[in-house]
Amino acid sequence: MNPADEPFGLMPAGAADTPAIRHNSREHFEALLDAMVECPDERSRIAAQIERDFGEVRAVMVLDMSGFSITTQCHGIACFLLMIHQLRAVAKPAVERAGGLVVKAEADNLYCMFEDVPDAIAAAREINARLKDVPPVYPDSPAISVSIGIGHGRILNIDEKDMFGDELNIASKLGEDLARPGQILLTEAASARAKALGIDTRECGRDTHGSSLVLARFELR
C-alpha cells in the first residue's frame, strides 16, 4: 500500500514533521478543494482522494456550556468569558487523560476527537464530575454546566486542527440543542459502538428533521 493511501491517526508525540502529518495538512486539504473548483470534471476523483487522505473512523464529542443568555444579562459578557476560561481549564486535561484531543474551541463549544467511544464517555463523565467542584463566578451566578453529544463514525481529520463529518454534525445537534445541562447524549452509531464494547445505553428520544430525517438519541444507563 502506498503511504499516501493509509489512514491517519491522532498525532503521536514528536511526529509533527513526518510526511504522514504533512499529508493531511490544511494546505493539502485546501489545494484539493481548489482543484475541485478548477477541474469540475475531476470532482468525483478528487472527492475520493480527500476521503482517502483525510478520512478516519473516530469518536467525537461536542460540548456546549449552558446559561449564556441568563449569565450575560445578569452579569455581563466578561463573567461568561471567565466561565468559558474555567471550563476549558477543566475540560482540556480531562480530554487528554482519556487519550483524546481538543481539536478546536469556538465560543463556549469544544470539539474533541478520541480513538473510541469509551474514551469520549470517560472524558465526558470526568468533565461533569469536576465541574461540580468549580465555584460560581459570583455568589448569584449559575454554576458551570455543560451538555454533551458523542458520535462515532468516519470523519475528515484536517491536521488535528479541524474535522468534518455526519457524526460530528449529529453530535453537535445533540450537545448544543437536545441535551440538558449535565446530560451526555450519544448518536445511534455511538450507542451501537458503546453496546458492542459492553457499555449499556438506552434510547431516550427521536426527532424528525425535514420530511424524512429521523435522529435517535441515546443516554448512558
N, CA, C and O of each residue as an XYZ file, in Angstrom:
884
protein
N       0.838     -1.203      0.000
C       0.000      0.000      0.000
C       0.868      1.247      0.000
O       1.859      1.336      0.726
N       0.486      2.188     -0.812
C       1.167      3.476     -0.840
C       0.918      4.215      0.459
O      -0.235      4.297      0.884
N       1.970      4.776      1.137
C       1.742      5.503      2.380
C       0.716      6.610      2.231
O       0.032      6.943      3.199
N       0.589      7.182      1.059
C      -0.381      8.265      0.877
C      -1.800      7.763      0.992
O      -2.713      8.559      1.216
N      -2.025      6.420      0.841
C      -3.371      5.874      0.911
C      -3.731      5.388      2.306
O      -4.877      5.000      2.535
N      -2.815      5.395      3.225
C      -3.076      4.886      4.562
C      -3.823      5.924      5.385
O      -3.560      7.120      5.256
N      -4.783      5.469      6.259
C      -5.497      6.415      7.111
C      -4.572      6.962      8.176
O      -3.577      6.330      8.533
N      -4.904      8.142      8.684
C      -4.077      8.781      9.687
C      -4.748      8.698     11.036
O      -5.973      8.773     11.127
N      -3.952      8.542     12.102
C      -4.474      8.543     13.449
C      -4.173      9.846     14.143
O      -3.736     10.807     13.510
N      -4.409      9.888     15.468
C      -4.054     11.063     16.234
C      -2.556     11.271     16.179
O      -1.792     10.311     16.078
N      -2.133     12.531     16.245
C      -0.715     12.847     16.086
C       0.112     12.276     17.231
O      -0.128     12.637     18.384
N       1.071     11.403     16.961
C       1.939     10.909     18.021
C       2.931     11.979     18.446
O       3.246     12.900     17.692
N       3.410     11.834     19.666
C       4.374     12.807     20.185
C       5.601     12.857     19.283
O       6.154     11.826     18.901
N       6.020     14.095     18.946
C       7.212     14.278     18.157
C       7.062     13.993     16.680
O       8.058     13.914     15.960
N       5.791     13.833     16.201
C       5.598     13.448     14.805
C       5.210     14.615     13.913
O       4.757     14.396     12.790
N       5.372     15.834     14.372
C       4.872     16.993     13.636
C       5.514     17.145     12.272
O       4.928     17.771     11.389
N       6.721     16.581     12.068
C       7.416     16.776     10.799
C       7.389     15.547      9.900
O       8.092     15.508      8.890
N       6.585     14.539     10.253
C       6.570     13.332      9.440
C       5.760     13.573      8.180
O       4.862     14.414      8.182
N       6.062     12.839      7.078
C       5.300     13.017      5.841
C       3.817     12.775      6.016
O       3.007     13.462      5.393
N       3.429     11.793      6.868
C       2.007     11.488      7.039
C       1.253     12.684      7.600
O       0.154     12.998      7.143
N       1.841     13.358      8.596
C       1.169     14.509      9.183
C       1.055     15.632      8.166
O       0.016     16.288      8.092
N       2.089     15.865      7.390
C       2.012     16.901      6.356
C       0.967     16.540      5.307
O       0.328     17.417      4.725
N       0.801     15.250      5.074
C      -0.103     14.820      4.020
C      -1.557     15.141      4.360
O      -2.360     15.337      3.448
N      -1.920     15.200      5.635
C      -3.297     15.585      5.959
C      -3.336     17.018      6.488
O      -4.151     17.351      7.348
N      -2.460     17.844      5.973
C      -2.364     19.235      6.405
C      -3.494     20.064      5.829
O      -4.155     19.662      4.873
N      -3.706     21.223      6.422
C      -4.677     22.189      5.917
C      -4.321     22.620      4.496
O      -5.204     22.778      3.652
N      -3.032     22.809      4.233
C      -2.604     23.243      2.902
C      -2.980     22.205      1.839
O      -3.466     22.556      0.764
N      -2.751     20.933      2.146
C      -3.091     19.872      1.209
C      -4.598     19.819      0.994
O      -5.066     19.654     -0.133
N      -5.351     19.961      2.075
C      -6.813     19.932      2.000
C      -7.337     21.060      1.111
O      -8.164     20.833      0.228
N      -6.847     22.277      1.355
C      -7.328     23.419      0.570
C      -6.881     23.324     -0.886
O      -7.592     23.781     -1.780
N      -5.709     22.737     -1.133
C      -5.263     22.549     -2.512
C      -6.199     21.599     -3.261
O      -6.490     21.807     -4.439
N      -6.662     20.568     -2.579
C      -7.601     19.651     -3.213
C      -8.949     20.325     -3.475
O      -9.570     20.087     -4.511
N      -9.403     21.166     -2.542
C     -10.644     21.904     -2.772
C     -10.494     22.863     -3.951
O     -11.399     22.993     -4.775
N      -9.344     23.530     -4.020
C      -9.092     24.413     -5.163
C      -9.133     23.625     -6.474
O      -9.657     24.105     -7.479
N      -8.581     22.427     -6.452
C      -8.580     21.596     -7.649
C      -9.994     21.212     -8.057
O     -10.295     21.110     -9.247
N     -10.866     20.997     -7.069
C     -12.259     20.683     -7.376
C     -12.948     21.864     -8.063
O     -13.781     21.673     -8.948
N     -12.596     23.090     -7.648
C     -13.163     24.282     -8.286
C     -12.657     24.430     -9.714
O     -13.417     24.739    -10.632
N     -11.364     24.202     -9.879
C     -10.733     24.435    -11.180
C     -10.985     23.316    -12.188
O     -10.914     23.534    -13.397
N     -11.278     22.129    -11.687
C     -11.438     20.965    -12.579
C     -12.765     20.266    -12.271
O     -12.769     19.213    -11.634
N     -13.879     20.828    -12.709
C     -15.192     20.242    -12.388
C     -15.335     18.787    -12.803
O     -15.989     18.007    -12.111
N     -14.736     18.420    -13.915
C     -14.862     17.045    -14.394
C     -14.122     16.047    -13.503
O     -14.360     14.841    -13.584
N     -13.229     16.551    -12.657
C     -12.434     15.677    -11.787
C     -12.951     15.634    -10.357
O     -12.304     15.057     -9.483
N     -14.108     16.238    -10.108
C     -14.567     16.381     -8.721
C     -14.788     15.051     -8.015
O     -14.446     14.913     -6.841
N     -15.345     14.087     -8.701
C     -15.585     12.790     -8.060
C     -14.269     12.129     -7.665
O     -14.150     11.571     -6.574
N     -13.292     12.194     -8.550
C     -11.992     11.593     -8.240
C     -11.312     12.312     -7.093
O     -10.730     11.673     -6.216
N     -11.378     13.658     -7.088
C     -10.721     14.428     -6.039
C     -11.438     14.219     -4.703
O     -10.800     14.132     -3.655
N     -12.767     14.141     -4.752
C     -13.518     13.872     -3.517
C     -13.103     12.537     -2.926
O     -12.967     12.415     -1.708
N     -12.902     11.536     -3.770
C     -12.439     10.240     -3.282
C     -11.047     10.344     -2.681
O     -10.741      9.665     -1.701
N     -10.200     11.189     -3.261
C      -8.865     11.377     -2.701
C      -8.929     12.059     -1.336
O      -8.175     11.710     -0.429
N      -9.831     13.032     -1.193
C      -9.998     13.687      0.105
C     -10.402     12.666      1.158
O      -9.861     12.660      2.264
N     -11.359     11.798      0.812
C     -11.775     10.746      1.748
C     -10.602      9.833      2.092
O     -10.444      9.424      3.242
N      -9.790      9.519      1.101
C      -8.660      8.617      1.302
C      -7.570      9.267      2.147
O      -6.978      8.617      3.008
N      -7.304     10.550      1.901
C      -6.202     11.220      2.582
C      -6.562     11.693      3.987
O      -5.698     11.747      4.863
N      -7.827     12.035      4.207
C      -8.213     12.656      5.479
C      -9.208     11.831      6.290
O      -9.456     12.143      7.455
N      -9.779     10.789      5.697
C     -10.825     10.042      6.378
C     -10.301      9.141      7.479
O      -9.289      8.460      7.316
N     -11.003      9.146      8.603
C     -10.688      8.291      9.743
C     -11.990      7.904     10.433
O     -12.983      8.627     10.343
N     -11.987      6.785     11.108
C     -13.100      6.427     11.992
C     -12.699      6.819     13.404
O     -11.716      6.312     13.944
N     -13.461      7.718     13.994
C     -13.148      8.253     15.315
C     -14.428      8.450     16.122
O     -15.527      8.519     15.574
N     -14.255      8.537     17.419
C     -15.315      9.051     18.291
C     -15.128     10.556     18.401
O     -14.003     11.047     18.486
N     -16.229     11.278     18.397
C     -16.174     12.734     18.525
C     -17.079     13.162     19.661
O     -18.091     12.520     19.942
N     -16.709     14.245     20.307
C     -17.502     14.788     21.406
C     -17.658     16.283     21.201
O     -16.680     16.993     20.967
N     -18.888     16.754     21.289
C     -19.177     18.186     21.197
C     -19.786     18.630     22.517
O     -20.790     18.084     22.975
N     -19.165     19.617     23.109
C     -19.550     20.097     24.439
C     -20.009     21.542     24.328
O     -19.337     22.369     23.714
N     -21.165     21.844     24.929
C     -21.732     23.191     24.883
C     -22.020     23.646     26.306
O     -22.672     22.930     27.065
N     -21.541     24.826     26.673
C     -21.779     25.341     28.018
C     -23.163     25.967     28.110
O     -23.600     26.666     27.195
N     -23.838     25.718     29.199
C     -25.204     26.194     29.371
C     -25.229     27.582     29.998
O     -24.279     27.997     30.662
N     -26.334     28.294     29.776
C     -26.595     29.518     30.531
C     -26.070     30.796     29.940
O     -25.894     31.765     30.678
N     -25.807     30.860     28.638
C     -25.243     32.080     28.055
C     -26.146     33.290     28.280
O     -25.688     34.323     28.769
N     -27.421     33.169     27.929
C     -28.316     34.333     27.958
C     -28.490     34.879     29.361
O     -28.330     36.079     29.582
N     -28.815     34.021     30.305
C     -29.098     34.498     31.658
C     -27.842     35.047     32.313
O     -27.912     36.022     33.062
N     -26.686     34.431     32.042
C     -25.439     34.902     32.656
C     -25.053     36.268     32.124
O     -24.708     37.160     32.900
N     -25.105     36.446     30.810
C     -24.714     37.740     30.247
C     -25.700     38.837     30.608
O     -25.295     39.983     30.802
N     -26.985     38.517     30.702
C     -27.977     39.515     31.092
C     -27.781     39.979     32.520
O     -27.933     41.162     32.825
N     -27.442     39.045     33.393
C     -27.328     39.378     34.821
C     -25.952     39.922     35.190
O     -25.852     40.785     36.062
N     -24.896     39.441     34.552
C     -23.540     39.761     35.000
C     -22.624     40.299     33.906
O     -21.496     40.694     34.202
N     -23.072     40.327     32.659
C     -22.239     40.846     31.584
C     -21.421     39.766     30.916
O     -21.284     38.653     31.424
N     -20.878     40.124     29.757
C     -20.154     39.145     28.947
C     -18.840     38.723     29.592
O     -18.397     37.593     29.386
N     -18.203     39.605     30.370
C     -16.923     39.235     30.986
C     -17.097     38.061     31.938
O     -16.224     37.199     32.032
N     -18.218     38.026     32.642
C     -18.485     36.907     33.547
C     -18.570     35.606     32.758
O     -18.008     34.587     33.159
N     -19.275     35.652     31.636
C     -19.417     34.441     30.836
C     -18.085     34.016     30.234
O     -17.796     32.823     30.139
N     -17.274     34.986     29.829
C     -15.958     34.645     29.289
C     -15.079     33.986     30.343
O     -14.299     33.085     30.036
N     -15.209     34.439     31.589
C     -14.463     33.794     32.669
C     -14.941     32.364     32.866
O     -14.136     31.471     33.130
N     -16.249     32.141     32.737
C     -16.782     30.788     32.854
C     -16.235     29.891     31.737
O     -15.910     28.728     31.976
N     -16.137     30.428     30.529
C     -15.549     29.668     29.422
C     -14.099     29.310     29.744
O     -13.661     28.184     29.507
N     -13.363     30.277     30.284
C     -11.961     30.035     30.651
C     -11.860     28.919     31.691
O     -10.999     28.046     31.584
N     -12.732     28.945     32.692
C     -12.719     27.910     33.717
C     -13.101     26.552     33.130
O     -12.511     25.528     33.476
N     -14.085     26.555     32.249
C     -14.500     25.303     31.619
C     -13.343     24.667     30.856
O     -13.085     23.471     30.997
N     -12.653     25.460     30.055
C     -11.556     24.905     29.265
C     -10.442     24.378     30.159
O      -9.799     23.381     29.831
N     -10.211     25.046     31.291
C      -9.176     24.593     32.221
C      -9.518     23.232     32.812
O      -8.623     22.460     33.157
N     -10.801     22.936     32.928
C     -11.241     21.629     33.424
C     -11.285     20.601     32.299
O     -10.827     19.470     32.462
N     -11.844     21.007     31.148
C     -12.139     20.044     30.093
C     -10.901     19.541     29.367
O     -10.792     18.344     29.099
N      -9.976     20.419     29.046
C      -8.815     20.006     28.245
C      -8.007     18.899     28.929
O      -7.695     17.901     28.278
N      -7.655     19.032     30.215
C      -6.922     17.937     30.855
C      -7.729     16.645     30.924
O      -7.167     15.557     30.796
N      -9.042     16.754     31.124
C      -9.876     15.551     31.182
C      -9.884     14.841     29.837
O      -9.800     13.614     29.783
N      -9.985     15.596     28.760
C      -9.953     15.010     27.420
C      -8.605     14.337     27.175
O      -8.547     13.226     26.648
N      -7.537     15.003     27.552
C      -6.205     14.440     27.322
C      -5.967     13.199     28.180
O      -5.306     12.263     27.729
N      -6.483     13.173     29.391
C      -6.330     11.981     30.237
C      -7.044     10.782     29.623
O      -6.643      9.639     29.842
N      -8.096     11.037     28.857
C      -8.821      9.957     28.192
C      -8.215      9.611     26.834
O      -8.790      8.824     26.082
N      -7.056     10.195     26.516
C      -6.386      9.904     25.258
C      -6.919     10.668     24.075
O      -6.627     10.330     22.928
N      -7.717     11.720     24.346
C      -8.319     12.489     23.264
C      -7.607     13.790     23.000
O      -6.546     14.069     23.558
N      -8.210     14.576     22.144
C      -7.635     15.836     21.712
C      -8.749     16.864     21.556
O      -9.770     16.589     20.926
N      -8.550     18.052     22.134
C      -9.450     19.164     21.847
C      -9.034     19.715     20.486
O      -8.005     20.380     20.367
N      -9.827     19.440     19.475
C      -9.474     19.829     18.108
C      -9.667     21.328     17.911
O      -8.832     21.992     17.297
N     -10.770     21.857     18.433
C     -10.995     23.301     18.324
C     -11.964     23.750     19.407
O     -12.776     22.974     19.912
N     -11.851     25.025     19.742
C     -12.734     25.663     20.718
C     -13.347     26.881     20.050
O     -12.631     27.751     19.555
N     -14.665     26.944     20.036
C     -15.370     28.067     19.434
C     -16.386     28.591     20.448
O     -17.341     27.901     20.805
N     -16.159     29.837     20.909
C     -17.025     30.435     21.931
C     -17.129     29.464     23.106
O     -16.108     29.093     23.685
N     -18.349     29.043     23.469
C     -18.500     28.146     24.614
C     -18.648     26.690     24.187
O     -19.162     25.870     24.947
N     -18.198     26.364     22.973
C     -18.237     24.986     22.478
C     -16.820     24.418     22.392
O     -15.865     25.132     22.086
N     -16.708     23.122     22.666
C     -15.465     22.391     22.444
C     -15.748     21.215     21.525
O     -16.755     20.523     21.675
N     -14.847     20.994     20.570
C     -14.966     19.884     19.628
C     -13.756     18.973     19.842
O     -12.613     19.389     19.652
N     -14.018     17.744     20.233
C     -12.953     16.843     20.663
C     -13.008     15.541     19.873
O     -14.067     15.127     19.402
N     -11.849     14.906     19.738
C     -11.702     13.671     18.977
C     -11.017     12.626     19.843
O     -10.095     12.930     20.600
N     -11.495     11.367     19.716
C     -10.983     10.259     20.520
C     -10.801      9.030     19.639
O     -11.372      8.930     18.553
N      -9.994      8.101     20.134
C      -9.811      6.850     19.430
C     -11.105      6.045     19.383
O     -11.407      5.423     18.365
N     -11.883      6.049     20.489
C     -13.088      5.224     20.516
C     -14.097      5.820     21.493
O     -13.786      6.732     22.260
N     -15.306      5.283     21.445
C     -16.415      5.826     22.234
C     -16.176      5.755     23.740
O     -16.472      6.732     24.427
N     -15.653      4.647     24.300
C     -15.424      4.633     25.753
C     -14.506      5.758     26.225
O     -14.678      6.264     27.334
N     -13.545      6.152     25.415
C     -12.664      7.257     25.779
C     -13.450      8.560     25.874
O     -13.253      9.341     26.805
N     -14.340      8.796     24.912
C     -15.161     10.003     24.929
C     -16.097     10.001     26.128
O     -16.289     11.035     26.768
N     -16.678      8.849     26.434
C     -17.573      8.746     27.589
C     -16.813      9.026     28.880
O     -17.311      9.732     29.757
N     -15.613      8.473     28.996
C     -14.808      8.695     30.201
C     -14.506     10.176     30.383
O     -14.604     10.696     31.494
N     -14.138     10.861     29.298
C     -13.858     12.292     29.385
C     -15.103     13.078     29.760
O     -15.041     13.978     30.596
N     -16.234     12.744     29.147
C     -17.478     13.456     29.435
C     -17.870     13.308     30.900
O     -18.274     14.276     31.545
N     -17.751     12.102     31.415
C     -18.100     11.870     32.819
C     -17.164     12.636     33.756
O     -17.608     13.215     34.747
N     -15.876     12.637     33.440
C     -14.940     13.362     34.296
C     -15.207     14.859     34.258
O     -15.151     15.521     35.294
N     -15.493     15.396     33.095
C     -15.773     16.827     32.986
C     -16.978     17.192     33.840
O     -16.929     18.164     34.592
N     -18.062     16.424     33.734
C     -19.251     16.712     34.545
C     -18.941     16.631     36.032
O     -19.400     17.461     36.816
N     -18.157     15.624     36.416
C     -17.835     15.464     37.835
C     -16.979     16.616     38.351
O     -17.232     17.134     39.438
N     -15.981     17.016     37.592
C     -15.071     18.066     38.057
C     -15.728     19.447     38.038
O     -15.385     20.301     38.855
N     -16.653     19.673     37.131
C     -17.332     20.969     37.104
C     -18.165     21.208     38.361
O     -18.411     22.354     38.737
N     -18.596     20.131     39.007
C     -19.368     20.291     40.242
C     -18.536     20.925     41.348
O     -19.092     21.492     42.289
N     -17.212     20.837     41.252
C     -16.328     21.406     42.272
C     -15.869     22.825     41.936
O     -15.145     23.442     42.717
N     -16.287     23.347     40.774
C     -15.896     24.700     40.383
C     -16.901     25.692     40.950
O     -18.078     25.620     40.598
N     -16.487     26.614     41.815
C     -17.441     27.556     42.415
C     -17.961     28.552     41.387
O     -17.270     28.847     40.412
N     -19.165     29.075     41.587
C     -19.692     30.098     40.678
C     -18.788     31.328     40.650
O     -18.085     31.613     41.620
N     -18.812     32.048     39.537
C     -18.015     33.259     39.411
C     -18.443     34.292     40.445
O     -17.602     34.926     41.082
N     -19.764     34.462     40.612
C     -20.345     35.318     41.648
C     -21.291     34.466     42.480
O     -21.767     33.434     42.008
N     -21.572     34.884     43.715
C     -22.466     34.069     44.552
C     -23.821     33.788     43.912
O     -24.404     32.729     44.139
N     -24.331     34.738     43.103
C     -25.643     34.547     42.492
C     -25.569     34.185     41.014
O     -26.593     34.181     40.331
N     -24.386     33.886     40.511
C     -24.274     33.450     39.113
C     -24.408     31.932     39.047
O     -24.123     31.242     40.025
N     -24.841     31.407     37.898
C     -25.046     29.956     37.815
C     -23.730     29.193     37.850
O     -22.689     29.694     37.425
N     -23.801     27.974     38.363
C     -22.642     27.088     38.296
C     -22.387     26.713     36.844
O     -23.302     26.733     36.021
N     -21.155     26.375     36.534
C     -20.819     25.967     35.178
C     -21.367     24.571     34.930
O     -21.098     23.644     35.695
N     -22.134     24.426     33.862
C     -22.641     23.116     33.470
C     -22.584     23.010     31.952
O     -22.591     24.016     31.243
N     -22.529     21.790     31.475
C     -22.395     21.567     30.035
C     -23.372     20.501     29.580
O     -23.798     19.649     30.361
N     -23.715     20.562     28.317
C     -24.444     19.486     27.648
C     -23.508     18.900     26.602
O     -22.745     19.623     25.962
N     -23.572     17.578     26.433
C     -22.557     16.878     25.647
C     -23.202     15.916     24.660
O     -24.127     15.179     25.003
N     -22.703     15.935     23.437
C     -23.083     14.956     22.429
C     -21.873     14.165     21.978
O     -20.795     14.725     21.776
N     -22.053     12.854     21.819
C     -20.966     11.966     21.405
C     -21.398     11.205     20.153
O     -22.493     10.647     20.101
N     -20.529     11.190     19.152
C     -20.781     10.447     17.923
C     -19.642      9.495     17.616
O     -18.589      9.548     18.250
N     -19.858      8.619     16.634
C     -18.811      7.676     16.232
C     -18.990      7.349     14.757
O     -20.070      6.943     14.327
N     -17.932      7.526     13.995
C     -18.009      7.206     12.573
C     -16.869      7.829     11.807
O     -15.877      8.280     12.380
N     -17.027      7.845     10.518
C     -15.969      8.351      9.649
C     -16.039      9.869      9.584
O     -17.096     10.447      9.330
N     -14.905     10.499      9.815
C     -14.787     11.951      9.742
C     -13.603     12.308      8.850
O     -12.780     11.456      8.514
N     -13.533     13.565      8.478
C     -12.333     14.107      7.848
C     -11.538     14.825      8.927
O     -12.039     15.754      9.560
N     -10.316     14.399      9.132
C      -9.435     14.984     10.140
C      -8.411     15.872      9.435
O      -7.536     15.384      8.721
N      -8.533     17.177      9.645
C      -7.648     18.129      8.976
C      -6.520     18.506      9.938
O      -6.610     19.490     10.672
N      -5.461     17.703      9.917
C      -4.240     18.007     10.676
C      -4.489     18.179     12.172
O      -3.803     18.959     12.832
N      -5.484     17.441     12.712
C      -5.813     17.526     14.129
C      -6.209     18.948     14.571
O      -6.166     19.260     15.761
N      -6.593     19.806     13.616
C      -6.990     21.177     13.925
C      -8.417     21.494     13.484
O      -8.961     22.540     13.839
N      -9.016     20.600     12.719
C     -10.401     20.775     12.301
C     -10.929     19.411     11.889
O     -10.147     18.510     11.586
N     -12.231     19.250     11.874
C     -12.809     17.978     11.459
C     -14.222     18.214     10.949
O     -14.899     19.168     11.333
N     -14.645     17.303     10.063
C     -15.950     17.390      9.440
C     -16.528     15.998      9.315
O     -15.786     15.020      9.219
N     -17.848     15.902      9.316
C     -18.466     14.602      9.110
C     -19.877     14.550      9.655
O     -20.268     15.360     10.496
N     -20.638     13.578      9.158
C     -22.037     13.447      9.560
C     -22.174     13.203     11.054
O     -23.026     13.810     11.703
N     -21.347     12.323     11.610
C     -21.449     12.038     13.041
C     -21.090     13.256     13.891
O     -21.636     13.444     14.978
N     -20.173     14.076     13.391
C     -19.867     15.322     14.101
C     -21.074     16.249     14.069
O     -21.385     16.898     15.068
N     -21.757     16.315     12.927
C     -22.939     17.163     12.822
C     -24.037     16.709     13.786
O     -24.673     17.532     14.444
N     -24.253     15.395     13.864
C     -25.301     14.884     14.748
C     -24.914     15.091     16.207
O     -25.748     15.481     17.024
N     -23.649     14.830     16.536
C     -23.193     15.064     17.910
C     -23.348     16.527     18.295
O     -23.686     16.835     19.438
N     -23.105     17.436     17.348
C     -23.297     18.863     17.608
C     -24.757     19.162     17.903
O     -25.065     19.932     18.812
N     -25.652     18.559     17.142
C     -27.079     18.748     17.373
C     -27.462     18.274     18.768
O     -28.222     18.941     19.470
N     -26.937     17.128     19.164
C     -27.240     16.595     20.491
C     -26.696     17.497     21.584
O     -27.412     17.855     22.518
N     -25.425     17.864     21.464
C     -24.782     18.633     22.524
C     -25.304     20.048     22.635
O     -25.456     20.570     23.740
N     -25.581     20.680     21.495
C     -25.949     22.092     21.508
C     -27.442     22.328     21.673
O     -27.846     23.339     22.247
N     -28.275     21.404     21.175
C     -29.713     21.668     21.136
C     -30.565     20.732     21.976
O     -31.604     21.148     22.490
N     -30.157     19.482     22.130
C     -31.060     18.494     22.716
C     -30.687     18.043     24.122
O     -31.576     17.737     24.917
N     -29.412     17.994     24.448
C     -29.008     17.540     25.781
C     -29.311     18.599     26.827
O     -29.168     19.796     26.576
N     -29.731     18.147     27.999
C     -29.935     19.050     29.132
C     -28.595     19.332     29.794
O     -27.638     18.589     29.577
N     -28.504     20.391     30.598
C     -27.261     20.625     31.339
C     -26.879     19.397     32.159
O     -27.699     18.855     32.900
N     -25.648     18.969     32.024
C     -25.170     17.796     32.737
C     -25.460     16.477     32.055
O     -25.045     15.429     32.550
N     -26.165     16.499     30.927
C     -26.547     15.266     30.251
C     -25.559     14.912     29.148
O     -25.029     15.793     28.471
N     -25.315     13.612     28.971
C     -24.471     13.078     27.913
C     -25.360     12.290     26.970
O     -25.949     11.287     27.372
N     -25.467     12.726     25.723
C     -26.263     12.021     24.724
C     -25.362     11.419     23.663
O     -24.343     12.004     23.296
N     -25.744     10.245     23.171
C     -24.993      9.539     22.147
C     -25.827      9.428     20.870
O     -27.048      9.283     20.924
N     -25.157      9.498     19.735
C     -25.821      9.213     18.480
C     -26.123      7.717     18.398
O     -25.637      6.929     19.209
N     -26.929      7.343     17.412
C     -27.253      5.923     17.251
C     -25.997      5.103     16.990
O     -25.850      4.001     17.517
N     -25.089      5.643     16.173
C     -23.846      4.920     15.875
C     -22.962      4.808     17.107
O     -22.366      3.759     17.350
N     -22.873      5.884     17.888
C     -22.059      5.844     19.101
C     -22.654      4.888     20.119
O     -21.921      4.178     20.807
N     -23.983      4.862     20.221
C     -24.641      3.927     21.131
C     -24.372      2.488     20.732
O     -24.094      1.644     21.584
N     -24.454      2.203     19.433
C     -24.188      0.836     18.967
C     -22.759      0.421     19.270
O     -22.506     -0.718     19.663
N     -21.826      1.346     19.086
C     -20.431      1.048     19.391
C     -20.234      0.829     20.888
O     -19.515     -0.082     21.298
N     -20.873      1.667     21.699
C     -20.766      1.514     23.156
C     -21.305      0.151     23.594
O     -20.677     -0.537     24.398
N     -22.461     -0.234     23.067
C     -23.045     -1.526     23.445
C     -22.156     -2.677     23.015
O     -22.032     -3.665     23.739
N     -21.532     -2.565     21.845
C     -20.635     -3.620     21.377
C     -19.438     -3.793     22.296
O     -18.828     -4.861     22.336
N     -19.103     -2.743     23.032
C     -17.960     -2.775     23.956
C     -18.406     -2.940     25.406
O     -17.607     -2.755     26.324
N     -19.675     -3.286     25.619
C     -20.155     -3.611     26.956
C     -20.661     -2.435     27.767
O     -20.831     -2.558     28.980
N     -20.908     -1.294     27.131
C     -21.437     -0.120     27.832
C     -22.922     -0.012     27.519
O     -23.309      0.087     26.355
N     -23.749     -0.029     28.548
C     -25.191     -0.068     28.353
C     -25.754      1.323     28.091
O     -25.413      2.279     28.788
N     -26.611      1.432     27.088
C     -27.281      2.688     26.783
C     -28.763      2.410     26.553
O     -29.176      1.259     26.411
N     -29.546      3.467     26.518
C     -30.965      3.317     26.203
C     -31.417      4.484     25.340
O     -30.924      5.602     25.490
N     -32.340      4.225     24.452
C     -32.884      5.292     23.626
C     -33.748      6.200     24.495
O     -34.544      5.725     25.306
N     -33.585      7.510     24.319
C     -34.334      8.460     25.133
C     -35.082      9.489     24.305
O     -35.574     10.481     24.844
N     -35.174      9.266     23.002
C     -35.951     10.183     22.184
C     -35.599     10.091     20.718
O     -34.534      9.600     20.342
N     -36.518     10.574     19.893
C     -36.307     10.659     18.449
C     -36.844     11.984     17.959
O     -37.876     12.464     18.429
N     -36.140     12.568     17.016
C     -36.542     13.851     16.461
C     -36.558     13.762     14.952
O     -35.645     13.207     14.340
N     -37.614     14.318     14.347
C     -37.724     14.348     12.901
C     -37.308     15.717     12.388
O     -37.794     16.746     12.858
N     -36.411     15.717     11.427
C     -35.923     16.956     10.834
C     -36.244     16.927      9.343
O     -35.918     15.967      8.645
N     -36.874     17.973      8.874
C     -37.295     17.984      7.485
C     -38.416     16.984      7.266
O     -39.243     16.761      8.150
N     -38.440     16.387      6.089
C     -39.529     15.470      5.757
C     -39.228     14.019      6.088
O     -40.148     13.212      6.216
N     -37.934     13.669      6.231
C     -37.629     12.247      6.377
C     -36.484     11.933      7.337
O     -36.329     10.773      7.720
N     -35.682     12.904      7.740
C     -34.524     12.621      8.575
C     -34.958     12.448     10.027
O     -35.503     13.367     10.640
N     -34.712     11.270     10.561
C     -35.061     10.968     11.952
C     -33.780     10.710     12.728
O     -32.997      9.832     12.364
N     -33.563     11.467     13.791
C     -32.378     11.312     14.620
C     -32.781     10.721     15.969
O     -33.549     11.314     16.727
N     -32.243      9.542     16.242
C     -32.458      8.924     17.543
C     -31.341      9.354     18.479
O     -30.195      9.516     18.060
N     -31.679      9.536     19.737
C     -30.659      9.892     20.720
C     -30.703      8.880     21.870
O     -31.745      8.323     22.216
N     -29.507      8.675     22.442
C     -29.350      7.656     23.466
C     -28.605      8.249     24.657
O     -27.826      9.190     24.505
N     -28.846      7.693     25.842
C     -28.115      8.117     27.025
C     -27.581      6.903     27.744
O     -28.052      5.786     27.528
N     -26.600      7.116     28.599
C     -25.999      6.028     29.340
C     -26.940      5.569     30.448
O     -27.626      6.384     31.065
N     -26.970      4.271     30.695
C     -27.796      3.737     31.796
C     -27.049      3.905     33.108
O     -27.559      3.524     34.162
